[in-house]
Amino acid sequence: MNLKSNILRIAIFATGLSGIVAEYILSTLATYFLGDSILQWTMIMSVMLFSMGVGSRISKSIQRNLLEKFILIEFLLSILVAYSSLAAYTISAWSVYTGVVIYGLSILIGLMIGMEIPLVVRLNQEFQDLRVNISSVLENDYYGSLAGGVFFAFVGLPYLGLTYTPIVLGFVNFVVAIGLILILWHRIKSKLKARIVFAGSVVLLVLVSGFIIAQPIIKFGEQKKYKDKVIYAEQSKYQKIVITQWKNDYWLFINGHQQLSTFDEEMYHEPLVHPVMSLTKTPQNILVLGGGDGCAAREILKYPMVQKITLVDLDPAMTNLGITHPILTEMNEGALSNSKVQVINTDGYVFMDETSEIFDVIIIDLPDPKTIELSRLYSYEFYRKCYKHLRKYGVIITQAGSPYFAFNAFQCINKTMAKAGFTTLPMHNQVLTLGEWGWVLGAKNIDSDNLKKELKSLDFENIETNWINNDAMQLVTSFGKDYFNKDSIEIEVNEIHNPVLYKYYLEGSWDLY
């Protein structure tokens, strides 16, 4: 009797584990394919919990053959979970309705999970009284949820990725079903035994097939997302990194968004680095936040006065790529392996909180602020920390997206940095593969007129550059008549407790991009 009750508790523990990880997988897929992580995680979790409630309601109509139906639900759940990623990537290759598939799967998986818990309670009622039964079932479900969260965060996503984590979970449900069959075989009705064995055999074949076909399907789905040949793809703990090739040039993408191209990356990195480096009389201690590709560090190393570059990037997968991948090392000229460069893998906000160093220049080369998590690194509070860690005449610059495709987001960054105490100056350039792109430069103890005058006078004659010169500085610092006066008074400052920036970014005219 104890053995039978224990196997049921193990089953509900495994159900809690696979259920919570299924929610995380679908939320991650929704974020990857649909964007806006906060919205997608909130809605997927909410839809699944609602569906679990509906599943619990449906379960009360199941009156006979509870064990057999629980086993069949486990079989069905194992297939739905195992093929969730494959379904999303397959649909994305042929249709724009990937979101429908992801949310449809969240509903179906939620229904299955919601049906399981009441069935286990009813199956276990002959082994334990109601008080202990309800408590032990829910207890093991919650414990399983914790184990699932730990598994997804530290094993599943970083090591198995979205390719194999769902299939492993499918096997978890399958093994639970097989355990129930073996231990409670005598309780299964004779006329149903053959059907269950057949169903189990089919599910096993489908799951094993999943391991075989997963990688080709994921690669096919990834390739369909990009117009050029995918030559490298990695799902790290934090993001999806992809490199594509067209003829003799390469493109780097993070979560489907272009970061740079070897075709024209100088037109991005030179305006990012050289104006702030040349404004600073003693550019000795430089901080780069982001920039794991190593190109910003390459440009900084052109200044002999530089003694130390601290490069802080959250994702070790990205910096390792910048250190070891031949395409990136050729592009960045081995900058990240230079003895002057110290690479630190941590969150930029945490680093600014904990460091005691004072810098001459801070260069922020982070992805666009399209999520609340990223917009935190474009906030008033963050810029105040940067202000405190700059020398008296220190300079800061951040990439700020497009001043035309996302005007409100660009101006929000400008206003936020200005409120933090910097004299700011917006800059822009036509990067051929990115479109019109922009930066916001901030200076301590330089007034606005002198800042613009100094920038326009820079010529970089003593620095080896491929694009930027004095003529370029006239262009990148000019926007035309009253460009930033339009509607800017209504734009709010981005703050931790009022994260408006990511909304401005998502509301941009990206359909014109």
Secondary structure, DSSP 8 states (H G I E B T S, - for coil): -HHHHHHHHHHHHHHHHHHHHHHHHHHHHHHHHH--HHHHHHHHHHHHHHHHHHHHHHHTT--S-HHHHHHHHHHHHHHHHHTHHHHHHHHHHH-S-HHHHHHHHHHHHHHHHHHHHHHHHHHHTTTS-HHHHHHHHHHHHHHHHHHHHHHIIIIIIIIIHHHHHHHHHHHHHHHHHHHHHHHSGGGS-HHHHHHHHHHHHHHHHHHHHHHHHHHHHHHHHHHHHSSSEEEEEEE-SS-EEEEEEETTEEEEEETTEEEEETTTTHHHHHHHHHHHHHH-S---EEEEEE-TTSHHHHHHTT-TT--EEEEE-S-HHHHHHHHH-HHHHHHHTTGGGSTTEEEE-S-HHHHHHH----EEEEEEE-----SHHHHGGGSHHHHHHHHHTEEEEEEEEEE---TTTTHHHHHHHHHHHHHTT-EEEEEEEEETTTEEEEEEEEESS--HHHHHHHHHH---TTS--SS--HHHHHHHT---TTGGGSSGGG----BTTB--HHHHHHTS-GGG-
